[in-house]
Amino acid sequence: METGFVKVGDTSQIPLSSMKLYQINNQAILVCNVNGAFFAINGKCTHMGGDLSKGSLEGNIVTCPRHHSRFDVTTGKVVSHPKIPLIHPKIKDEQTYEVKIENGSVMLKL
């Protein structure tokens, strides 16, 4: 087994087009299943810390439930900024984590 990878769960816990939040070393990490491929990003919105797992996943885009910031889960890049009237805050991209699947287990490189 390669070093640096940690098992966080099983692929069966994250059906197609869904996501699951894991707490690892006091870090919220969101694992998403996009068309059978798994991706992981920081689970808190970079705007005001909204829980991305409570948002929606459409294709490879996760939308924060708080102010509707949108991120590409495959790259962590901001797709659209918060929707707040008269204010246009700039937010950072999400941190991404390398994911591999091993015998049905979701493994993250931290």
C-alpha positions as CSV (number, residue, x, y, z in Angstrom):
1,M,0.0,0.0,0.0
2,E,1.3,3.5,-0.9
3,T,2.2,5.7,2.0
4,G,0.1,8.8,2.7
5,F,-3.2,7.3,1.8
6,V,-5.9,6.9,4.5
7,K,-9.1,4.9,4.2
8,V,-12.1,7.1,4.8
9,G,-15.0,4.9,3.8
10,D,-16.4,2.6,1.2
11,T,-17.5,3.4,-2.3
12,S,-21.0,1.9,-1.5
13,Q,-21.5,4.8,1.0
14,I,-21.3,7.4,-1.9
15,P,-23.7,6.5,-4.7
16,L,-23.4,8.1,-8.2
17,S,-24.0,11.8,-8.1
18,S,-23.8,12.1,-4.4
19,M,-21.3,13.3,-1.8
20,K,-20.3,12.5,1.8
21,L,-18.5,14.6,4.4
22,Y,-15.8,13.0,6.5
23,Q,-14.0,14.4,9.5
24,I,-10.3,13.6,9.3
25,N,-7.8,15.1,11.7
26,N,-10.2,17.9,12.6
27,Q,-10.6,18.6,8.9
28,A,-13.9,18.4,7.0
29,I,-13.3,16.7,3.6
30,L,-16.1,16.2,1.1
31,V,-15.9,13.2,-1.2
32,C,-18.0,13.3,-4.3
33,N,-19.0,10.6,-6.8
34,V,-19.1,12.1,-10.3
35,N,-20.1,9.6,-12.9
36,G,-18.3,6.8,-11.0
37,A,-15.1,8.8,-10.4
38,F,-14.3,10.0,-6.9
39,F,-13.0,13.5,-6.0
40,A,-12.3,15.1,-2.7
41,I,-12.2,18.8,-1.7
42,N,-12.3,20.8,1.5
43,G,-15.8,20.4,3.0
44,K,-16.2,24.0,4.1
45,C,-17.0,26.9,1.8
46,T,-14.1,29.3,1.5
47,H,-16.5,32.3,1.7
48,M,-18.0,31.9,5.2
49,G,-17.4,28.2,6.1
50,G,-20.7,26.8,4.9
51,D,-21.0,23.0,5.0
52,L,-20.8,22.0,1.4
53,S,-22.2,18.6,2.2
54,K,-25.6,20.3,2.9
55,G,-25.5,21.9,-0.5
56,S,-26.2,20.3,-3.9
57,L,-24.1,18.4,-6.3
58,E,-25.0,18.8,-10.0
59,G,-22.6,17.0,-12.3
60,N,-19.1,18.1,-11.0
61,I,-20.4,21.3,-9.4
62,V,-21.2,21.6,-5.7
63,T,-23.2,24.6,-4.5
64,C,-22.9,26.0,-1.0
65,P,-26.2,26.2,0.8
66,R,-25.4,29.5,2.5
67,H,-24.7,32.0,-0.3
68,H,-24.6,29.8,-3.3
69,S,-20.9,29.9,-4.1
70,R,-20.2,27.1,-6.6
71,F,-17.0,24.9,-6.9
72,D,-15.8,22.4,-9.4
73,V,-15.1,19.3,-7.3
74,T,-12.7,17.9,-9.9
75,T,-10.4,20.9,-9.6
76,G,-11.5,22.8,-6.5
77,K,-11.8,26.0,-8.6
78,V,-14.5,28.6,-7.9
79,V,-17.2,28.5,-10.6
80,S,-19.3,31.3,-9.2
81,H,-18.9,33.6,-6.3
82,P,-21.5,34.2,-3.5
83,K,-24.9,35.6,-4.4
84,I,-25.2,38.5,-2.0
85,P,-27.0,41.6,-3.1
86,L,-24.7,44.6,-3.7
87,I,-21.6,42.7,-2.4
88,H,-19.3,40.8,-4.6
89,P,-16.7,39.1,-2.4
90,K,-13.8,37.3,-3.9
91,I,-13.3,33.8,-2.5
92,K,-10.5,31.2,-2.8
93,D,-10.5,27.9,-4.6
94,E,-11.1,24.8,-2.5
95,Q,-8.2,22.6,-1.5
96,T,-8.3,19.2,-3.3
97,Y,-7.1,15.8,-2.1
98,E,-5.9,12.9,-4.2
99,V,-8.3,10.0,-4.2
100,K,-7.8,6.4,-5.1
101,I,-10.2,3.4,-4.9
102,E,-8.7,0.2,-3.5
103,N,-10.9,-2.9,-3.2
104,G,-14.0,-0.8,-2.8
105,S,-12.4,1.5,-0.2
106,V,-12.1,5.3,-0.7
107,M,-8.6,6.3,0.1
108,L,-7.4,9.9,0.5
109,K,-3.9,11.3,0.4
110,L,-3.7,13.8,3.1
